[in-house]
Amino acid sequence: IIIESNQSRPFTTTKAESNLTAHTHRDYNLIFWSLYGKNLSLTRWDEEIKQDIDRAQFSNFDRGETEIVRRQLADVLNYIALSFPGIGYCQGMDHLVKYMLTFYSTPVRKKIATSEMDRRVILQTEAVFVFFSQLLEDPQYRMSDLFSPGFILLHALLDELDSRLSKVEPVLHTHLCENLVTPMLYATKWFLTVFSFYSEQDLNSVSNVWLRFLSQGWDAVIDVAVACVTGVKELLLNSDMEECLYVLSGNSSFTERGMLARVFSTERGQAVLLLAAQYRRGSDYLYKYAAAYASNHSIDEELLPFTSTRKKRQSITSYFRRNTAAM
């Protein structure tokens, strides 16, 4: 998959938005080769990356590929952390890169010469590094703002999910609010990993999400998130806070294959995707919202129509940092 990196910015840059739009497109291939095979000094992210890789699952790869994929995953994550020092490494990136490697990996075959196998592995590692770098810097996706300090794009996505859910399923939305079940508690990992968190569980459905994401942007990912919540509506309406969070984690027997399967394999799921799409406000809105959130100025009521409060905004980052270990 190739993402063009010369697209124009989706809206005119203002002073308040400069932090989100100051993306420069670099020669990612050149950056990769300036790092590959070098004796790189240790960074503050090395131990965290190692811990996340050690507890990762690799069921989508052949047994003989696992060690190769582990090395590729470590290389890409370390190179990304060094190439984007303003972001470094954030938990969730490991799921993204591992999912990308699923489509670049080469099965280990005895007939392939070692030198040829090594060449292929290097080229695959380069391709994944370039692809992830494009997603981080391209103005259509702005993943760098998703992982930037303060998680400003994440805030915008969570609040937009809250807004759309209140329109698509107002009764369910009210029930979740009354039980203090906010999108921050269940949807953070959905957005930070673009649902690749579930790739071990349901690779085909995750690929469906990514096809929508790459062609339609973040609006399509929010549609899927709305459909995931409404897909377990009956169960949620009969649950308290703890039970709701358990259901929305995808761990309950009712969502045994994950909620994504219910979204893409049922008529109800498809209908909710269409309904949620009717309330899209576009990428411009999301990025302007994130810029307003990042600034020290108050956010206009038109940009903040629903349940976000100052207390909630201040708590999201601290909550996320305490709970990402569970990812």
Order of alpha helices (4+ residues) and beta strands (2+ residues): alpha-alpha-alpha-alpha-alpha-alpha-alpha-alpha-alpha-alpha-alpha-alpha-alpha-alpha-alpha-alpha-alpha-alpha-alpha
